[in-house]
Structure formats: C-alpha cells, structure tokens
C-alpha cells in the first residue's frame, strides 16, 4: 500500500516534505528559521499533523542539546 501511495505522489508531481534538521541551539542556527521550516513541514503533510500537540511533540523530539532538553522535559 505504501508503495502505491509513493507512486501516486511521484506521478502527481508533488514532492514529499523534507523533515527539518534537528535543532541543536548552536550559534549558527536561527530558531525562527527552524520554526518556519517545521511549520512548512507540517503544512505540506497536513493530514498527518492534525493537532497542535502532535506538532509540538514532533518539534521537541527534533531538538537536541542541554539547553533544549529542560524545555522538552517540562512540556
């Protein structure tokens, strides 16, 4: 079934959304840009991301490092 869906998507000319790279809170990373990439990812696969809680959990799972770990834990 997944292969059939992939074929249909490929034939439609639509490209699947690329997942945002993990956010590591380095000086060379811009959190606003990363959040926009997440938002774009959620919009392109809107059927998969129906609730805000699902989107928040996904984004928290893509965050790495000590600075963001405390935030993810408290959520």
PyMOL Python script that loads the backbone (N, CA, C, O; Angstrom):
from pymol import cmd

cmd.read_pdbstr("""\
ATOM      1  N   UNK A   1       0.819  -1.190   0.000  1.00  0.00           N
ATOM      2  CA  UNK A   1       0.000   0.000   0.000  1.00  0.00           C
ATOM      3  C   UNK A   1       0.871   1.267   0.000  1.00  0.00           C
ATOM      4  O   UNK A   1       0.604   2.215  -0.738  1.00  0.00           O
ATOM      5  N   UNK A   2       1.918   1.265   0.841  1.00  0.00           N
ATOM      6  CA  UNK A   2       2.799   2.438   0.908  1.00  0.00           C
ATOM      7  C   UNK A   2       3.483   2.687  -0.429  1.00  0.00           C
ATOM      8  O   UNK A   2       3.677   3.834  -0.831  1.00  0.00           O
ATOM      9  N   UNK A   3       3.841   1.622  -1.107  1.00  0.00           N
ATOM     10  CA  UNK A   3       4.489   1.765  -2.415  1.00  0.00           C
ATOM     11  C   UNK A   3       3.524   2.379  -3.417  1.00  0.00           C
ATOM     12  O   UNK A   3       3.924   3.213  -4.230  1.00  0.00           O
ATOM     13  N   UNK A   4       2.265   1.978  -3.370  1.00  0.00           N
ATOM     14  CA  UNK A   4       1.259   2.536  -4.279  1.00  0.00           C
ATOM     15  C   UNK A   4       1.064   4.030  -4.020  1.00  0.00           C
ATOM     16  O   UNK A   4       0.929   4.820  -4.954  1.00  0.00           O
ATOM     17  N   UNK A   5       1.051   4.401  -2.754  1.00  0.00           N
ATOM     18  CA  UNK A   5       0.906   5.816  -2.407  1.00  0.00           C
ATOM     19  C   UNK A   5       2.111   6.602  -2.911  1.00  0.00           C
ATOM     20  O   UNK A   5       1.959   7.706  -3.434  1.00  0.00           O
ATOM     21  N   UNK A   6       3.305   6.039  -2.755  1.00  0.00           N
ATOM     22  CA  UNK A   6       4.510   6.690  -3.252  1.00  0.00           C
ATOM     23  C   UNK A   6       4.474   6.890  -4.752  1.00  0.00           C
ATOM     24  O   UNK A   6       4.914   7.926  -5.251  1.00  0.00           O
ATOM     25  N   UNK A   7       3.959   5.919  -5.475  1.00  0.00           N
ATOM     26  CA  UNK A   7       3.853   6.025  -6.937  1.00  0.00           C
ATOM     27  C   UNK A   7       2.876   7.122  -7.317  1.00  0.00           C
ATOM     28  O   UNK A   7       3.147   7.908  -8.225  1.00  0.00           O
ATOM     29  N   UNK A   8       1.740   7.184  -6.631  1.00  0.00           N
ATOM     30  CA  UNK A   8       0.745   8.217  -6.919  1.00  0.00           C
ATOM     31  C   UNK A   8       1.327   9.603  -6.655  1.00  0.00           C
ATOM     32  O   UNK A   8       1.144  10.521  -7.454  1.00  0.00           O
ATOM     33  N   UNK A   9       2.025   9.750  -5.538  1.00  0.00           N
ATOM     34  CA  UNK A   9       2.636  11.048  -5.221  1.00  0.00           C
ATOM     35  C   UNK A   9       3.681  11.413  -6.272  1.00  0.00           C
ATOM     36  O   UNK A   9       3.738  12.560  -6.717  1.00  0.00           O
ATOM     37  N   UNK A  10       4.504  10.451  -6.670  1.00  0.00           N
ATOM     38  CA  UNK A  10       5.541  10.712  -7.675  1.00  0.00           C
ATOM     39  C   UNK A  10       4.917  11.125  -9.003  1.00  0.00           C
ATOM     40  O   UNK A  10       5.431  12.017  -9.677  1.00  0.00           O
ATOM     41  N   UNK A  11       3.829  10.493  -9.379  1.00  0.00           N
ATOM     42  CA  UNK A  11       3.168  10.813 -10.641  1.00  0.00           C
ATOM     43  C   UNK A  11       2.418  12.141 -10.585  1.00  0.00           C
ATOM     44  O   UNK A  11       2.162  12.746 -11.626  1.00  0.00           O
ATOM     45  N   UNK A  12       2.065  12.600  -9.390  1.00  0.00           N
ATOM     46  CA  UNK A  12       1.320  13.857  -9.276  1.00  0.00           C
ATOM     47  C   UNK A  12       2.231  15.075  -9.407  1.00  0.00           C
ATOM     48  O   UNK A  12       1.755  16.198  -9.573  1.00  0.00           O
ATOM     49  N   UNK A  13       3.535  14.850  -9.332  1.00  0.00           N
ATOM     50  CA  UNK A  13       4.472  15.962  -9.435  1.00  0.00           C
ATOM     51  C   UNK A  13       4.741  16.633  -8.107  1.00  0.00           C
ATOM     52  O   UNK A  13       5.574  17.535  -8.028  1.00  0.00           O
ATOM     53  N   UNK A  14       4.046  16.206  -7.053  1.00  0.00           N
ATOM     54  CA  UNK A  14       4.279  16.774  -5.729  1.00  0.00           C
ATOM     55  C   UNK A  14       5.451  16.064  -5.087  1.00  0.00           C
ATOM     56  O   UNK A  14       5.621  14.851  -5.211  1.00  0.00           O
ATOM     57  N   UNK A  15       6.237  16.839  -4.409  1.00  0.00           N
ATOM     58  CA  UNK A  15       7.385  16.290  -3.699  1.00  0.00           C
ATOM     59  C   UNK A  15       7.038  16.195  -2.224  1.00  0.00           C
ATOM     60  O   UNK A  15       6.445  17.116  -1.662  1.00  0.00           O
ATOM     61  N   UNK A  16       7.403  15.088  -1.598  1.00  0.00           N
ATOM     62  CA  UNK A  16       7.153  14.962  -0.174  1.00  0.00           C
ATOM     63  C   UNK A  16       7.969  15.998   0.586  1.00  0.00           C
ATOM     64  O   UNK A  16       9.063  16.381   0.171  1.00  0.00           O
ATOM     65  N   UNK A  17       7.416  16.438   1.697  1.00  0.00           N
ATOM     66  CA  UNK A  17       8.094  17.445   2.506  1.00  0.00           C
ATOM     67  C   UNK A  17       9.330  16.847   3.171  1.00  0.00           C
ATOM     68  O   UNK A  17       9.314  15.710   3.644  1.00  0.00           O
ATOM     69  N   UNK A  18      10.390  17.633   3.194  1.00  0.00           N
ATOM     70  CA  UNK A  18      11.608  17.221   3.887  1.00  0.00           C
ATOM     71  C   UNK A  18      11.488  17.611   5.350  1.00  0.00           C
ATOM     72  O   UNK A  18      11.107  18.734   5.678  1.00  0.00           O
ATOM     73  N   UNK A  19      11.816  16.679   6.216  1.00  0.00           N
ATOM     74  CA  UNK A  19      11.783  16.967   7.651  1.00  0.00           C
ATOM     75  C   UNK A  19      12.875  17.972   7.997  1.00  0.00           C
ATOM     76  O   UNK A  19      13.973  17.908   7.443  1.00  0.00           O
ATOM     77  N   UNK A  20      12.586  18.896   8.905  1.00  0.00           N
ATOM     78  CA  UNK A  20      13.624  19.855   9.308  1.00  0.00           C
ATOM     79  C   UNK A  20      14.762  19.133  10.013  1.00  0.00           C
ATOM     80  O   UNK A  20      14.552  18.131  10.697  1.00  0.00           O
ATOM     81  N   UNK A  21      15.959  19.652   9.837  1.00  0.00           N
ATOM     82  CA  UNK A  21      17.116  19.088  10.529  1.00  0.00           C
ATOM     83  C   UNK A  21      16.944  19.302  12.031  1.00  0.00           C
ATOM     84  O   UNK A  21      16.236  20.219  12.446  1.00  0.00           O
ATOM     85  N   UNK A  22      17.579  18.472  12.845  1.00  0.00           N
ATOM     86  CA  UNK A  22      17.468  18.677  14.297  1.00  0.00           C
ATOM     87  C   UNK A  22      18.001  20.048  14.708  1.00  0.00           C
ATOM     88  O   UNK A  22      18.969  20.550  14.137  1.00  0.00           O
ATOM     89  N   UNK A  23      17.359  20.633  15.693  1.00  0.00           N
ATOM     90  CA  UNK A  23      17.791  21.918  16.235  1.00  0.00           C
ATOM     91  C   UNK A  23      18.667  21.639  17.446  1.00  0.00           C
ATOM     92  O   UNK A  23      18.241  20.974  18.391  1.00  0.00           O
ATOM     93  N   UNK A  24      19.906  22.155  17.414  1.00  0.00           N
ATOM     94  CA  UNK A  24      20.877  21.877  18.472  1.00  0.00           C
ATOM     95  C   UNK A  24      21.236  23.115  19.283  1.00  0.00           C
ATOM     96  O   UNK A  24      22.094  23.053  20.164  1.00  0.00           O
ATOM     97  N   UNK A  25      20.584  24.241  18.992  1.00  0.00           N
ATOM     98  CA  UNK A  25      20.800  25.503  19.707  1.00  0.00           C
ATOM     99  C   UNK A  25      22.251  25.966  19.634  1.00  0.00           C
ATOM    100  O   UNK A  25      22.824  26.419  20.625  1.00  0.00           O
ATOM    101  N   UNK A  26      22.831  25.844  18.449  1.00  0.00           N
ATOM    102  CA  UNK A  26      24.186  26.354  18.228  1.00  0.00           C
ATOM    103  C   UNK A  26      24.091  27.808  17.773  1.00  0.00           C
ATOM    104  O   UNK A  26      23.031  28.270  17.353  1.00  0.00           O
ATOM    105  N   UNK A  27      25.194  28.509  17.861  1.00  0.00           N
ATOM    106  CA  UNK A  27      25.218  29.923  17.471  1.00  0.00           C
ATOM    107  C   UNK A  27      24.920  30.117  15.981  1.00  0.00           C
ATOM    108  O   UNK A  27      24.407  31.164  15.585  1.00  0.00           O
ATOM    109  N   UNK A  28      25.236  29.124  15.160  1.00  0.00           N
ATOM    110  CA  UNK A  28      24.999  29.261  13.721  1.00  0.00           C
ATOM    111  C   UNK A  28      23.575  28.866  13.324  1.00  0.00           C
ATOM    112  O   UNK A  28      23.236  28.917  12.142  1.00  0.00           O
ATOM    113  N   UNK A  29      22.742  28.475  14.281  1.00  0.00           N
ATOM    114  CA  UNK A  29      21.364  28.109  13.978  1.00  0.00           C
ATOM    115  C   UNK A  29      20.417  29.218  14.408  1.00  0.00           C
ATOM    116  O   UNK A  29      20.585  29.815  15.472  1.00  0.00           O
ATOM    117  N   UNK A  30      19.433  29.483  13.583  1.00  0.00           N
ATOM    118  CA  UNK A  30      18.432  30.504  13.855  1.00  0.00           C
ATOM    119  C   UNK A  30      17.127  29.794  14.213  1.00  0.00           C
ATOM    120  O   UNK A  30      16.548  29.103  13.375  1.00  0.00           O
ATOM    121  N   UNK A  31      16.663  29.959  15.448  1.00  0.00           N
ATOM    122  CA  UNK A  31      15.472  29.250  15.898  1.00  0.00           C
ATOM    123  C   UNK A  31      14.231  29.676  15.108  1.00  0.00           C
ATOM    124  O   UNK A  31      13.352  28.853  14.855  1.00  0.00           O
ATOM    125  N   UNK A  32      14.151  30.937  14.720  1.00  0.00           N
ATOM    126  CA  UNK A  32      12.990  31.400  13.950  1.00  0.00           C
ATOM    127  C   UNK A  32      12.937  30.707  12.582  1.00  0.00           C
ATOM    128  O   UNK A  32      11.869  30.290  12.135  1.00  0.00           O
ATOM    129  N   UNK A  33      14.070  30.592  11.938  1.00  0.00           N
ATOM    130  CA  UNK A  33      14.130  29.899  10.648  1.00  0.00           C
ATOM    131  C   UNK A  33      13.767  28.427  10.825  1.00  0.00           C
ATOM    132  O   UNK A  33      13.037  27.866  10.007  1.00  0.00           O
ATOM    133  N   UNK A  34      14.265  27.808  11.874  1.00  0.00           N
ATOM    134  CA  UNK A  34      13.967  26.404  12.128  1.00  0.00           C
ATOM    135  C   UNK A  34      12.472  26.202  12.375  1.00  0.00           C
ATOM    136  O   UNK A  34      11.891  25.228  11.895  1.00  0.00           O
ATOM    137  N   UNK A  35      11.849  27.114  13.119  1.00  0.00           N
ATOM    138  CA  UNK A  35      10.411  27.016  13.361  1.00  0.00           C
ATOM    139  C   UNK A  35       9.614  27.186  12.071  1.00  0.00           C
ATOM    140  O   UNK A  35       8.593  26.525  11.883  1.00  0.00           O
ATOM    141  N   UNK A  36      10.070  28.064  11.186  1.00  0.00           N
ATOM    142  CA  UNK A  36       9.409  28.216   9.882  1.00  0.00           C
ATOM    143  C   UNK A  36       9.539  26.940   9.049  1.00  0.00           C
ATOM    144  O   UNK A  36       8.607  26.562   8.340  1.00  0.00           O
ATOM    145  N   UNK A  37      10.689  26.279   9.135  1.00  0.00           N
ATOM    146  CA  UNK A  37      10.871  25.017   8.423  1.00  0.00           C
ATOM    147  C   UNK A  37       9.934  23.955   8.980  1.00  0.00           C
ATOM    148  O   UNK A  37       9.360  23.175   8.221  1.00  0.00           O
ATOM    149  N   UNK A  38       9.775  23.919  10.300  1.00  0.00           N
ATOM    150  CA  UNK A  38       8.829  22.981  10.918  1.00  0.00           C
ATOM    151  C   UNK A  38       7.406  23.273  10.455  1.00  0.00           C
ATOM    152  O   UNK A  38       6.661  22.361  10.096  1.00  0.00           O
ATOM    153  N   UNK A  39       7.039  24.546  10.467  1.00  0.00           N
ATOM    154  CA  UNK A  39       5.695  24.946  10.050  1.00  0.00           C
ATOM    155  C   UNK A  39       5.428  24.536   8.601  1.00  0.00           C
ATOM    156  O   UNK A  39       4.350  24.033   8.284  1.00  0.00           O
ATOM    157  N   UNK A  40       6.399  24.750   7.733  1.00  0.00           N
ATOM    158  CA  UNK A  40       6.265  24.349   6.334  1.00  0.00           C
ATOM    159  C   UNK A  40       6.097  22.832   6.227  1.00  0.00           C
ATOM    160  O   UNK A  40       5.275  22.346   5.451  1.00  0.00           O
ATOM    161  N   UNK A  41       6.870  22.101   7.002  1.00  0.00           N
ATOM    162  CA  UNK A  41       6.783  20.640   7.009  1.00  0.00           C
ATOM    163  C   UNK A  41       5.396  20.192   7.440  1.00  0.00           C
ATOM    164  O   UNK A  41       4.824  19.287   6.831  1.00  0.00           O
ATOM    165  N   UNK A  42       4.849  20.804   8.471  1.00  0.00           N
ATOM    166  CA  UNK A  42       3.519  20.432   8.954  1.00  0.00           C
ATOM    167  C   UNK A  42       2.436  20.772   7.925  1.00  0.00           C
ATOM    168  O   UNK A  42       1.491  20.005   7.745  1.00  0.00           O
ATOM    169  N   UNK A  43       2.568  21.906   7.257  1.00  0.00           N
ATOM    170  CA  UNK A  43       1.568  22.300   6.266  1.00  0.00           C
ATOM    171  C   UNK A  43       1.576  21.385   5.047  1.00  0.00           C
ATOM    172  O   UNK A  43       0.523  21.100   4.476  1.00  0.00           O
ATOM    173  N   UNK A  44       2.758  20.925   4.647  1.00  0.00           N
ATOM    174  CA  UNK A  44       2.850  20.077   3.455  1.00  0.00           C
ATOM    175  C   UNK A  44       2.316  18.677   3.711  1.00  0.00           C
ATOM    176  O   UNK A  44       1.884  17.999   2.779  1.00  0.00           O
ATOM    177  N   UNK A  45       2.340  18.237   4.963  1.00  0.00           N
ATOM    178  CA  UNK A  45       1.780  16.937   5.348  1.00  0.00           C
ATOM    179  C   UNK A  45       0.662  17.156   6.361  1.00  0.00           C
ATOM    180  O   UNK A  45       0.664  16.556   7.435  1.00  0.00           O
ATOM    181  N   UNK A  46      -0.285  18.010   6.018  1.00  0.00           N
ATOM    182  CA  UNK A  46      -1.303  18.436   6.978  1.00  0.00           C
ATOM    183  C   UNK A  46      -2.194  17.296   7.460  1.00  0.00           C
ATOM    184  O   UNK A  46      -2.709  17.362   8.576  1.00  0.00           O
ATOM    185  N   UNK A  47      -2.391  16.256   6.656  1.00  0.00           N
ATOM    186  CA  UNK A  47      -3.216  15.138   7.109  1.00  0.00           C
ATOM    187  C   UNK A  47      -2.558  14.364   8.242  1.00  0.00           C
ATOM    188  O   UNK A  47      -3.244  13.746   9.057  1.00  0.00           O
ATOM    189  N   UNK A  48      -1.250  14.396   8.296  1.00  0.00           N
ATOM    190  CA  UNK A  48      -0.524  13.677   9.340  1.00  0.00           C
ATOM    191  C   UNK A  48      -0.499  14.465  10.643  1.00  0.00           C
ATOM    192  O   UNK A  48      -0.443  13.872  11.721  1.00  0.00           O
ATOM    193  N   UNK A  49      -0.539  15.782  10.561  1.00  0.00           N
ATOM    194  CA  UNK A  49      -0.385  16.639  11.739  1.00  0.00           C
ATOM    195  C   UNK A  49      -1.688  17.365  12.012  1.00  0.00           C
ATOM    196  O   UNK A  49      -1.835  18.528  11.638  1.00  0.00           O
ATOM    197  N   UNK A  50      -2.624  16.708  12.650  1.00  0.00           N
ATOM    198  CA  UNK A  50      -3.946  17.289  12.861  1.00  0.00           C
ATOM    199  C   UNK A  50      -4.050  18.126  14.128  1.00  0.00           C
ATOM    200  O   UNK A  50      -4.845  19.064  14.182  1.00  0.00           O
ATOM    201  N   UNK A  51      -3.260  17.802  15.151  1.00  0.00           N
ATOM    202  CA  UNK A  51      -3.386  18.553  16.406  1.00  0.00           C
ATOM    203  C   UNK A  51      -2.088  19.304  16.724  1.00  0.00           C
ATOM    204  O   UNK A  51      -0.997  18.909  16.314  1.00  0.00           O
ATOM    205  N   UNK A  52      -2.250  20.389  17.464  1.00  0.00           N
ATOM    206  CA  UNK A  52      -1.086  21.165  17.885  1.00  0.00           C
ATOM    207  C   UNK A  52      -0.168  20.328  18.769  1.00  0.00           C
ATOM    208  O   UNK A  52       1.055  20.455  18.696  1.00  0.00           O
ATOM    209  N   UNK A  53      -0.752  19.476  19.597  1.00  0.00           N
ATOM    210  CA  UNK A  53       0.053  18.643  20.488  1.00  0.00           C
ATOM    211  C   UNK A  53       0.977  17.728  19.700  1.00  0.00           C
ATOM    212  O   UNK A  53       2.129  17.533  20.089  1.00  0.00           O
ATOM    213  N   UNK A  54       0.495  17.165  18.603  1.00  0.00           N
ATOM    214  CA  UNK A  54       1.333  16.302  17.766  1.00  0.00           C
ATOM    215  C   UNK A  54       2.493  17.088  17.155  1.00  0.00           C
ATOM    216  O   UNK A  54       3.620  16.596  17.093  1.00  0.00           O
ATOM    217  N   UNK A  55       2.208  18.309  16.707  1.00  0.00           N
ATOM    218  CA  UNK A  55       3.254  19.138  16.117  1.00  0.00           C
ATOM    219  C   UNK A  55       4.300  19.541  17.163  1.00  0.00           C
ATOM    220  O   UNK A  55       5.498  19.539  16.882  1.00  0.00           O
ATOM    221  N   UNK A  56       3.841  19.883  18.362  1.00  0.00           N
ATOM    222  CA  UNK A  56       4.760  20.272  19.437  1.00  0.00           C
ATOM    223  C   UNK A  56       5.638  19.096  19.837  1.00  0.00           C
ATOM    224  O   UNK A  56       6.848  19.252  20.001  1.00  0.00           O
ATOM    225  N   UNK A  57       5.042  17.930  19.993  1.00  0.00           N
ATOM    226  CA  UNK A  57       5.813  16.742  20.374  1.00  0.00           C
ATOM    227  C   UNK A  57       6.853  16.405  19.316  1.00  0.00           C
ATOM    228  O   UNK A  57       7.982  16.040  19.644  1.00  0.00           O
ATOM    229  N   UNK A  58       6.477  16.525  18.057  1.00  0.00           N
ATOM    230  CA  UNK A  58       7.431  16.244  16.981  1.00  0.00           C
ATOM    231  C   UNK A  58       8.595  17.226  17.038  1.00  0.00           C
ATOM    232  O   UNK A  58       9.757  16.824  16.977  1.00  0.00           O
ATOM    233  N   UNK A  59       8.279  18.519  17.155  1.00  0.00           N
ATOM    234  CA  UNK A  59       9.330  19.542  17.183  1.00  0.00           C
ATOM    235  C   UNK A  59      10.247  19.335  18.388  1.00  0.00           C
ATOM    236  O   UNK A  59      11.466  19.454  18.261  1.00  0.00           O
ATOM    237  N   UNK A  60       9.685  19.030  19.541  1.00  0.00           N
ATOM    238  CA  UNK A  60      10.509  18.783  20.723  1.00  0.00           C
ATOM    239  C   UNK A  60      11.412  17.577  20.513  1.00  0.00           C
ATOM    240  O   UNK A  60      12.544  17.553  20.997  1.00  0.00           O
ATOM    241  N   UNK A  61      10.921  16.593  19.804  1.00  0.00           N
ATOM    242  CA  UNK A  61      11.728  15.416  19.509  1.00  0.00           C
ATOM    243  C   UNK A  61      12.876  15.708  18.561  1.00  0.00           C
ATOM    244  O   UNK A  61      13.850  14.956  18.517  1.00  0.00           O
ATOM    245  N   UNK A  62      12.775  16.794  17.801  1.00  0.00           N
ATOM    246  CA  UNK A  62      13.829  17.183  16.851  1.00  0.00           C
ATOM    247  C   UNK A  62      14.839  18.144  17.483  1.00  0.00           C
ATOM    248  O   UNK A  62      15.773  18.587  16.815  1.00  0.00           O
ATOM    249  N   UNK A  63      14.657  18.466  18.758  1.00  0.00           N
ATOM    250  CA  UNK A  63      15.576  19.372  19.449  1.00  0.00           C
ATOM    251  C   UNK A  63      16.587  18.550  20.238  1.00  0.00           C
ATOM    252  O   UNK A  63      16.246  17.550  20.869  1.00  0.00           O
ATOM    253  N   UNK A  64      17.835  18.997  20.187  1.00  0.00           N
ATOM    254  CA  UNK A  64      18.912  18.283  20.862  1.00  0.00           C
ATOM    255  C   UNK A  64      19.734  19.258  21.694  1.00  0.00           C
ATOM    256  O   UNK A  64      19.717  20.465  21.455  1.00  0.00           O
ATOM    257  N   UNK A  65      20.442  18.728  22.658  1.00  0.00           N
ATOM    258  CA  UNK A  65      21.338  19.551  23.462  1.00  0.00           C
ATOM    259  C   UNK A  65      20.790  19.835  24.847  1.00  0.00           C
ATOM    260  O   UNK A  65      19.602  19.664  25.117  1.00  0.00           O
ATOM    261  N   UNK A  66      21.684  20.270  25.711  1.00  0.00           N
ATOM    262  CA  UNK A  66      21.311  20.529  27.097  1.00  0.00           C
ATOM    263  C   UNK A  66      20.331  21.682  27.236  1.00  0.00           C
ATOM    264  O   UNK A  66      19.423  21.621  28.064  1.00  0.00           O
ATOM    265  N   UNK A  67      20.495  22.721  26.449  1.00  0.00           N
ATOM    266  CA  UNK A  67      19.646  23.908  26.571  1.00  0.00           C
ATOM    267  C   UNK A  67      18.190  23.621  26.245  1.00  0.00           C
ATOM    268  O   UNK A  67      17.297  24.219  26.844  1.00  0.00           O
ATOM    269  N   UNK A  68      17.939  22.734  25.324  1.00  0.00           N
ATOM    270  CA  UNK A  68      16.569  22.452  24.924  1.00  0.00           C
ATOM    271  C   UNK A  68      15.989  21.246  25.660  1.00  0.00           C
ATOM    272  O   UNK A  68      14.772  21.062  25.671  1.00  0.00           O
ATOM    273  N   UNK A  69      16.824  20.437  26.265  1.00  0.00           N
ATOM    274  CA  UNK A  69      16.360  19.245  26.976  1.00  0.00           C
ATOM    275  C   UNK A  69      15.446  19.616  28.144  1.00  0.00           C
ATOM    276  O   UNK A  69      14.429  18.962  28.373  1.00  0.00           O
ATOM    277  N   UNK A  70      15.808  20.657  28.872  1.00  0.00           N
ATOM    278  CA  UNK A  70      14.992  21.067  30.017  1.00  0.00           C
ATOM    279  C   UNK A  70      13.608  21.510  29.556  1.00  0.00           C
ATOM    280  O   UNK A  70      12.610  21.199  30.205  1.00  0.00           O
ATOM    281  N   UNK A  71      13.543  22.229  28.446  1.00  0.00           N
ATOM    282  CA  UNK A  71      12.249  22.677  27.915  1.00  0.00           C
ATOM    283  C   UNK A  71      11.406  21.473  27.506  1.00  0.00           C
ATOM    284  O   UNK A  71      10.216  21.415  27.814  1.00  0.00           O
ATOM    285  N   UNK A  72      12.010  20.521  26.819  1.00  0.00           N
ATOM    286  CA  UNK A  72      11.282  19.334  26.376  1.00  0.00           C
ATOM    287  C   UNK A  72      10.789  18.532  27.582  1.00  0.00           C
ATOM    288  O   UNK A  72       9.684  17.990  27.555  1.00  0.00           O
ATOM    289  N   UNK A  73      11.586  18.454  28.618  1.00  0.00           N
ATOM    290  CA  UNK A  73      11.195  17.705  29.809  1.00  0.00           C
ATOM    291  C   UNK A  73      10.000  18.339  30.503  1.00  0.00           C
ATOM    292  O   UNK A  73       9.095  17.636  30.952  1.00  0.00           O
ATOM    293  N   UNK A  74       9.993  19.672  30.593  1.00  0.00           N
ATOM    294  CA  UNK A  74       8.895  20.346  31.281  1.00  0.00           C
ATOM    295  C   UNK A  74       7.599  20.298  30.500  1.00  0.00           C
ATOM    296  O   UNK A  74       6.520  20.361  31.088  1.00  0.00           O
ATOM    297  N   UNK A  75       7.687  20.186  29.178  1.00  0.00           N
ATOM    298  CA  UNK A  75       6.463  20.098  28.385  1.00  0.00           C
ATOM    299  C   UNK A  75       5.845  18.739  28.582  1.00  0.00           C
ATOM    300  O   UNK A  75       4.799  18.446  28.003  1.00  0.00           O
TER     301      UNK A  75
END
""", "prot")
cmd.dss("prot")
cmd.show_as("cartoon", "prot")
cmd.util.cbc("prot")
cmd.orient("prot")
